[in-house]
Amino acid sequence: MERCQESDVAAEPAPAPTSDWSPLAHPVFRALWTASALSYTGFEIRNYAAPLLMEDFHQPFHLLEGMKQYAFAASTLPIPLLVLFAGALADRVDRRKLLIVTHVWMMLAAAALGVLTIANLMTPWMLLAFLFVIGAGYAMMNPTLLAVLPGLVDPSELKSAMALNSVNMNVARVMGPAIGGLVIVAVAGREPYYVGKGLAFLATALSLVGVVFVLIKWKPGPRDSAAPAESVLASAWKGVHYAFTSPRLLQINARIFLFMVCAGILPTTCAVICKQTPALMGEAGASYLMVSFGVGALVGVYRMQELMRRFGVERIVVIGTVVCGFAILGVAEMTSVYVGCIAMFFAGFAWVMIPTNFNIATQSAVPAWIKGRVMGVYVLVLWGSMALGSLIFGRLADSVGQRSSLFAAGLGVLAGSIAIIWIRLVPRQIERA
């Protein structure tokens, strides 16, 4: 039954306030959340180790920089290529089985990457191929997992569940590089240079075992909607059409784009600024900034429910956008790591509230029969806007420098906050949901 009026979804009554941690009372959500924390950390370990391994191939400098960019592209390119197909597939097949297949796929690829690296059989192009394969698994998994999570908790707990998912990603962003660095340093000097990177990739594979185990043990109830009768391509197009013809979803996607196209460059650009500025302590300074960002995000998650109940979703998103914009300006103009850490703390605090509320608003606006496809569009807009922003501000950085480029991005975030005047994130009747 592929019919659901948008008004039916938007008019649902506001749920009662819940504890920030109440979703963890559901055994399946708790188990999957815990296992996902490990898997997200594993992905960040891979993201940390791959560029270091690329540097070990002793390419000429101009080729090395290009290959490092290719490594990033190989990991992220599958997302825009496959995410719409993944969303369509999530609405057609057993989502649990699809998640099992994609996680086993990534686990085997990461294990093979680790073994070949330890055996010193890895080459630059083989590394790019493995990164693409793992990235493809992530692209297939992401919209499916987003479509599954709401069914594991009560509707009134959706905000908390999405916030807890953000906790995982932000903790992983801090813990992944730290663990990856410890693994590599632990064998440095005692084993060949490539062994530490191979062990880091094996750690990525090991981090996925828990998710596979939880998914195998989980026995979900019957789906509340039938699979689409049309082809996968037609099904994917229906999701795109729904997302961009629904006024509410169009507003949400516009807000995602306006924020992420400018703010998405912050983590990578602040690291480059630290490496280019001796007073900012190079890679160590960049690590301090990212830890501050992660701590700010954790505090933001802890306070988010209370702030939303007090001020409402729309005000929190606008205030968060403004705070994030000024924090980006602070990072662009930082003269010491201490100033940068303060700015990154506030950036992380504000950042976590904005995509989390975009996610919640999208989940709340979408009926079950098309949720996987629309979440695929959501992921595409999210990552696509970040990629576009990287191109725009990367070219700008070539002309005016990294600091000026980041300053312009901060101004863009502040300018985007003005869009609140005519682009609302959620209808007024559920603003305080």
ZIGI-V440432 format. One line per field, one symbol per residue. ss: DSSP state (H for helix, E for strand, C for the rest). psi: psi as a letter, one per 30 degrees, with the letter a starting at -180 (. if undefined). A space follows every 50 residues. Layout:
ss->???
psi->???
This chain:
ss->CCCCCHHHHHCCCCCCCCCCCHHHHCHHHHHHHHHHHHHHHHHHHHHHHH HHHHHCCCCCHHHHHHHHHHHHHHHHHHHHHHHHHHHHHHCCCCHHHHHH HHHHHHHHHHHHHHHHHHCCCCCHHHHHHHHHHHHHHHHHHHHHHHHHHH HHCCHHHHHHHHHHHHHHHHHHHHHHHHHHHHHHHHHECCECHHHHHHHH HHHHHHHCHHHHHHHHHCCCCCCCCCCCCCCHHHHHHHHHHHHHHCHHHH HHHHHHHHHHHHHCCHHHHHHHHHHHCHHHCHHHHHHHHHHHHHHHHHHH HHHHHHHHHHHCHHHHHHHHHHHHHHHHHHHHCCCCHHHHHHHHHHHHHH HHHHHHHHHHHHHHHCCHHHHHHHHHHHHHHHHHHHHHHHHHHHHHHHHH CHHHHHHHHHHHHHHHHHHHHCCCCCCHHHCCC
psi->jhkkkeeeefgklkllklkfgefffjeeeeeeeeeeeeeeeeeeeefeee eeeefffhlleeeeeeeeeeeeeeefefefefeeeeeeeffeljeeeeee eeeeeeeeeeeeeeeeeeghgkleeeeeeeeeeeeeeeeeeefeeefeef ffllefgeeeeeeeeeeeeeeefeeeeeeeeeeeeefkffllffeeeeee eeeeeeffeeeeeeeefkillkkgklkkflleeeeeeeeeeeegfjeeee eeeeeeeeeffefffeeeeeeeeeffjefggbeeeeeeeeeeeeeeeeee eefeeeeeeefleeeeeeeeeeeeeeeeeeeegkfleeeeeeeeeeeeee effdeeeeeeeeeffklefgeeeefeeeeeeeeeeeeeeeeefeeeefef leeeeeeeeeeeeeefffffefjkellefgeg.
